[in-house]
């Protein structure tokens, strides 16, 4: 019976290894994208694509995505089906009625407690509404990797001023970081520095060129270092620079890169996924160079009203309401000074992804995914339309896919399409299977502890007098081997699962707390059971000492 339980526990954990990587790798991670082929001409014209934030669901998971961790991306590839011709998109009451109807039918299926959506054009806001627990349009959300474009704006401002050279080594402006001279400001913006997807800034700045140097490889550390470049070139703290030179000129009073100020502005509470339920557990992202992602790469907080103003700045060629933030040429370079994603048909520019719909229409986008928020923004420059959606939950086990599907529907409705209805049945079915797996793993892990009394009786019988010494030695040896396998080797294997999945424990704990809780609890229960059994063996009294098991 003991061997049966050991085998059952091992089988359950093997199932975890096979079935849970997709839950664990979210965000984080490495964002999935999509698009069409593109080539940039000398004058900047292009057909499109990019990667690093959002488009076709290609499997970031990490976090893919890891982040972001960011990972899943808005499926915008078919959002243009049934769309109105350019310039004939719905506006006013027609857009409001169609968007309200779509969101009323589909927001409840997205699995997020709160949502905020805006559709804008160069002249103003076409649609803006909040849902669920989002109190109003001025409440900030963490926008995840949408933050990267804010950092790119700051860098391009400094380029315009002559304070930064895109092709200069990044270490010129951030001398405190051990980064090879081959890593330039441009390579950070385009994500071609070679930094690892899960590297924190402290880990990335190791003085060595990464294996992916020169090719697109999404990494938060690129933009975290750019935040330091902004500080070194401007002499200002990153958050202060952003406030003075980007946010204030655009009237974005509910946006900040300072976590303490974001709380003071009345943040919408973020939710992490716990066994299929969004829980506002009070999680706060770590700060500093040792964290996976910082304000410059993924932790700017902004409201939907402010994000609407931000997108309008791009549609107006760098102009805000009465203030120029960037030149039109710098805006164009942010989009089209880009590199291809070798694993897809998208391109990554400077904080923006680009690709083309089948009819050749350019789409610019980026997604955001952090531990307890998700976001997506999209620009359709040929139509002069921008769309942003902010959510206050993160669910790597399927919920984020629902959110990004919802974004695809919002984009479709905004350009005159019908918006595909969301199908959430598969996510609930998947969730039920995963939760059964969790419960099974925990039940099997606790069973050796519950059966300690039975095990003690077997040990006593093995040591009982009247049994041939060789038989007693063999029985005790088998008990020892089984004990080491069950209470030492198996817990070690459980704790090694994240390394098998390619996800650091640091990020599994924060992005997938339910997965990490099950793994830690399973390993802990097995170790505790082993300790209890060892104590029972030590205190066991026999008339004659047991024979040596080392014979």
Secondary structure, 3 states (H helix, E strand, C coil): CHHHHHHHHHHHHHHHHHHCHHHHCCCCCECCCCCCCCCECCCCCECCCCCCCCCCCCCCCECCECCCCCCCCCCCCCCCCCCCCCCCCCCHHHHHHHHHHHHHHHHHHCCCCEEEEEEEECCEEEEEEEEECCCCCCCCEECHHHHHHHHHHHHHHHHHCCCCCCCCEHHHCCCCCECCCCCEHHHHHCCCCCCCCCCCHHHHCECCCCCCCCCCCCCHHHHHHHHHHHHHHHCCCHHHHHHHHHHCCCCCCCCECCHHHHHHCCCCCCEEEECCEEECCCCCCCCCCCCCCCCCCCCCEECHHHHHHHHHHHHCCCECCCCECCCHHHHHHHHHCCEECCCCCCEECCCCEEEECCCCCEEEEEEEEECCEEEEEEEECCCCEEEEEEECEECCCCHHHHHHHHHHHHHHHHCCCCCCCCCCHHHHHHHHHHHHHHHHHHHHHHHHHHCHHHHHHHHHHHHCCCCCHHHHHHHHHHHHHHHHHHHHHHHHHHHHHHHHHCCCHHHHHHHCHHHHHHHHHHHHHHHHHHHHHHHHHHHCCCCCCCCCCCC
